[in-house]
C-alpha cells in the first residue's frame, strides 16, 4: 500500500512549510510469523506565504501545486 501524507514542518507568522511524503507499507504473513516492511520518502516541499503557494521537488525544481494537490488531497487545506 502506498499513499502520500502532508506534514507541517515550520510555521512562522506569514510563512508555512509543509513536507509531502510517500509512505509505502507492505506486510507478509507465513507460518513463521508476520513481517512488516515500511518506507518513508520525501517527495516535495510546499511553501505558503501571504501571496502564493509554491511546491518544489527534492531537487529544488518548482513543480505544479495543482498537480501535486491532485495526488495528495490534504494539500487543499494548505492552500486555504
C-alpha positions as CSV (number, residue, x, y, z in Angstrom):
1,X,0.0,0.0,0.0
2,X,1.4,3.4,-0.9
3,X,-0.1,6.8,0.0
4,X,1.0,10.4,0.4
5,X,0.8,12.4,3.6
6,X,1.3,16.1,4.3
7,X,3.2,17.2,7.4
8,X,3.7,20.8,8.6
9,X,7.4,21.4,9.2
10,X,7.5,25.0,10.2
11,X,5.1,27.8,10.9
12,X,6.0,31.5,11.5
13,X,3.7,34.5,11.2
14,X,3.2,34.6,7.4
15,X,5.2,31.6,6.3
16,X,4.4,27.9,6.4
17,X,6.5,24.9,5.2
18,X,4.9,21.5,4.6
19,X,6.6,18.2,3.6
20,X,4.8,15.9,1.2
21,X,6.0,12.3,1.9
22,X,5.4,9.0,0.3
23,X,4.6,6.1,2.7
24,X,4.9,2.6,1.4
25,X,3.8,-0.3,3.7
26,X,4.0,-4.0,2.8
27,X,3.4,-7.0,5.0
28,X,3.6,-10.7,4.6
29,X,2.2,-13.5,6.8
30,X,3.6,-17.0,6.9
31,X,3.8,-20.0,9.2
32,X,6.9,-18.3,10.8
33,X,5.1,-15.1,11.7
34,X,4.4,-11.7,10.2
35,X,6.8,-9.4,8.5
36,X,6.3,-5.6,8.0
37,X,8.3,-3.5,5.6
38,X,7.9,0.2,5.5
39,X,9.5,3.1,3.6
40,X,9.0,6.9,4.2
41,X,10.3,9.1,1.4
42,X,10.2,12.9,0.9
43,X,8.5,13.9,-2.3
44,X,8.1,17.7,-2.2
45,X,8.2,20.8,0.0
46,X,5.3,23.2,-0.1
47,X,5.9,26.9,0.8
48,X,3.0,29.1,1.7
49,X,3.3,32.8,2.2
50,X,0.6,35.6,2.1
51,X,0.9,36.0,-1.7
52,X,1.3,32.4,-3.0
53,X,1.6,28.7,-2.5
54,X,4.6,27.1,-4.3
55,X,5.8,23.5,-4.4
56,X,9.3,22.2,-5.0
57,X,10.6,18.7,-5.6
58,X,13.5,17.3,-3.7
59,X,16.0,18.7,-6.3
60,X,14.7,22.2,-5.7
61,X,12.8,22.5,-9.0
62,X,9.5,24.2,-8.8
63,X,6.5,21.9,-9.6
64,X,2.9,22.5,-10.3
65,X,1.0,22.8,-7.0
66,X,-2.4,21.8,-8.5
67,X,-1.0,18.6,-9.9
68,X,0.6,17.8,-6.6
69,X,-2.7,18.6,-4.9
70,X,-4.4,16.0,-7.1
71,X,-2.1,13.3,-5.6
72,X,-2.5,14.5,-2.0
73,X,-5.9,15.9,-1.3
74,X,-4.7,17.1,2.2
75,X,-2.9,19.9,0.3
76,X,-6.2,21.7,-0.3
77,X,-6.1,22.7,3.4
78,X,-2.5,24.1,2.9
79,X,-3.8,26.4,0.1
80,X,-6.6,27.9,2.2
